[in-house]
Amino acid sequence: MVSAGQTATATVTVTESNIAKTMKSGS
């Protein structure tokens, strides 16, 4: 089972990736 810490880290990584994509496509 995945620990809460690992889940949070994965979520942050995905969120940052999505933000980066949004910034690139927006500029």
C-alpha positions in Angstrom: 0.0 0.0 0.0 1.3 3.5 -0.8 2.0 5.8 2.1 0.3 9.2 2.4 3.7 10.9 1.9 4.3 9.1 -1.4 0.8 9.9 -2.6 1.3 13.6 -1.7 4.6 13.7 -3.5 3.2 12.1 -6.6 0.2 14.6 -6.6 2.5 17.6 -6.3 4.7 16.3 -9.2 1.7 15.9 -11.5 0.3 19.3 -10.5 3.7 21.0 -11.1 3.9 19.2 -14.5 0.4 20.4 -15.4 1.2 24.0 -14.4 4.4 23.9 -16.5 2.4 22.8 -19.5 -0.2 25.5 -19.0 2.5 28.2 -18.7 4.3 27.0 -21.9 1.1 26.8 -23.9 -0.1 30.1 -22.6 3.0 32.1 -23.4 
